[in-house]
Every structure is written in C-alpha cells, then in structure tokens.
Amino acid sequence: MTRPLAVAALLPRDLPADQVLPFARRAEQLGFDELWVVEDLGFRGGVAQAAAVLAATRRIRVGVGILPAAVRNPAFAAMEVATLAQLFPGRVDVGVGHGMPGWMRAVGAWPARPLGLLEEHLSALTALLRGEAVTTEGTGGQGPLTDVRLDPSAVPGTPPRLLAGVRGPRSLAMSGRVADGTVLAEPCAPEYVEAARAQIGATGPHRLVGYDVAAVDDDATAALARVRPALAWIGEPDWAPHLAPVPFGAELAGLRAACATREEFAARMPDAWVAHLSLAGTPSDVRAALAARAAAGLDVSVLLPAAGDPMDALVELARIL
C-alpha cells in the first residue's frame, strides 16, 4: 500500500525580502501541505523565517531545515523552538544537523566529534522541550549543561517534532535512535529514500522528509531543462550517498570524473537521469515520481522551485496537488 505523502514547497533562500510573506501565503492558498525554510550560511536565519511565515499564515505547517547544532547551545535552541511551538501549536517541525563542513569551518564551529555533538544536542533538546532538567558532558566540543531546564511557563504543551538533517550511514542510524524524523537533502531518488530508511532503522514512528529540485510544464523537455543546472553539484563527494543506490550511480560518477566542470557534467547528463533525480516533467510525470518516493518510504516531499520567477514556479508546481 502506498504511503500518504505530504507535498511541501521550499521558501527560496535568496527570495527578495518583500516577497517572503507573499510567497508563504500563496503556498498556503495553492494547497501545499507544508512550507520549509532553510538556514544557509550568509542568508536568512531559520527561526526568524519560521516565526514570520507562521504568523503570516493560518493553516500551513512550517519546517525548519536545518539548524546547525554546533552553533547553538541546546538550552538556547530549546528556548527558540519552544517559543515557536507555544505560539503556533501543531504547525512546526524543526530539523537539526551537522551543517555543511565548509560553512562550519568558516565560522570556527566544526566540532571535534560531529556525530557525538549532534546526538547529545538532539537528546538534550528533546528533554528540554519536555520540561526535563538536563545535564550533559559537552560531547564533541560544545560546552556541557548543568541542571538546565525551561521554566514551566515556556514548556510547550505538545513538543514539536525534531528531525535530524543528515545523510551518512552512521548519522542516519543516530537519527533513528534519537530523532523524531530525518531530513534528506536533494536529490531523493526512490532508491536513496529506501536505503536511507533502512539505515535509519527506527523502531517507532519516524517522519522522513526529502528535498528535490522541481519543475512542472506541459512540455516535459522544458521542465527537465529548468532543473538541470540545479543538479550540477550532485557529482561532488558529499553527494555520494544519494547516488550510490541508483541504477546508474557508477555511470554518473564516471561522467563526473570525465567532465572538467560541474556545468559540463550537468549539461551532459541524459534526460532520463535528470528525471530520476528530480521532480520534473508534466504534472502526471511528477505525480508518478512522487508516488514512487512515497512507496519507497518518504513521508514529506519538499519541492525546490527551479530556475525562473519563484512565484510563477510555485503556481506551476501546485498543478500536481
């Protein structure tokens, strides 16, 4: 039986400030189940964006993907997350992850033990949001907590879901142990979704969220052309876990090795590969791709609008709903 799949839109990180709230309201009006915001180095903060779009909308669920654990003490992170959960109950999910290593090193925050730090951070954050007192050892270089807790007035009635934004096998297994779900970066081909869920190995409910660059057009070739540039990065080493499970993974790695630039790599990828590694095509093409991801174990598909005007892209993507 195919799993029910929530369809979300991603708020573009470089959207002009005066379009952020209109974009969120339009996503809600068009019928998207969720809206996800990002916190990438040098762009807008994840918590501030989430608060703004939650206040500007009434129904849509908002996800934060992701907050780097190493740059936030878990006690202060708990204060922010608890505030969102109290002000907008039942409408927010929060992803926490390692952060991109290059970005974390640039700000002097790449930890000695990234996995240990993230596991301790998520465990502490979970306990704090439940109103518990927390003492930690300071694993991985983050300072320890000593009998810290939220004031009862700040503890949310229903703690929000905490998801780990990770991709390596050890990190996925950690997510299965301590998180309420996992956020998978793009691309999320069905084979990768299935492999990730197996590596997570959760024994209870575990929400699996996956990002994919997306474009919808009556001309499938035009839609593939729009997403192709956004796949230029996937040949780099960090993306290897996404590609190893797909049937053409070895061929794709060979193509990247044969190309001098990312741009050449993206231009030479066969259309069939582009379609498999994105949500691009006619409305029926994209619905079929979503169904395959749901069958593989995905719970939420987050659509990243491809090149072009973001508001127009949002309207086009809504044709699949």
Sequence and secondary structure as in RCSB ss.txt:
>XXXX:A:sequence
MTRPLAVAALLPRDLPADQVLPFARRAEQLGFDELWVVEDLGFRGGVAQAAAVLAATRRIRVGVGILPAAVRNPA
FAAMEVATLAQLFPGRVDVGVGHGMPGWMRAVGAWPARPLGLLEEHLSALTALLRGEAVTTEGTGGQGPLTDVRL
DPSAVPGTPPRLLAGVRGPRSLAMSGRVADGTVLAEPCAPEYVEAARAQIGATGPHRLVGYDVAAVDDDATAALA
RVRPALAWIGEPDWAPHLAPVPFGAELAGLRAACATREEFAARMPDAWVAHLSLAGTPSDVRAALAARAAAGLDV
SVLLPAAGDPMDALVELARIL
>XXXX:A:secstr
     EEEEE  TT  HHHHHHHHHHHHHHT SEEEE   TTS  HHHHHHHHHHH SS EEEEEEEEGGGS HH
HHHHHHHHHHHHSTTSEEEEEE   HHHHHHTT   SSHHHHHHHHHHHHHHHHTT  B    GGGS    SB  
 GGGS SS  EEEEE  SHHHHHHHHHH SEEEE S   HHHHHHHHHHH  SS  EEEEEEEEEE SSHHHHHH
HHGGGGGGGGSGGGHHHHTTSTTHHHHHHHHHH SSHHHHHHHS HHHHHHTSEEESHHHHHHHHHHHHHHT SE
EEEEE SS HHHHHHHHGGG 
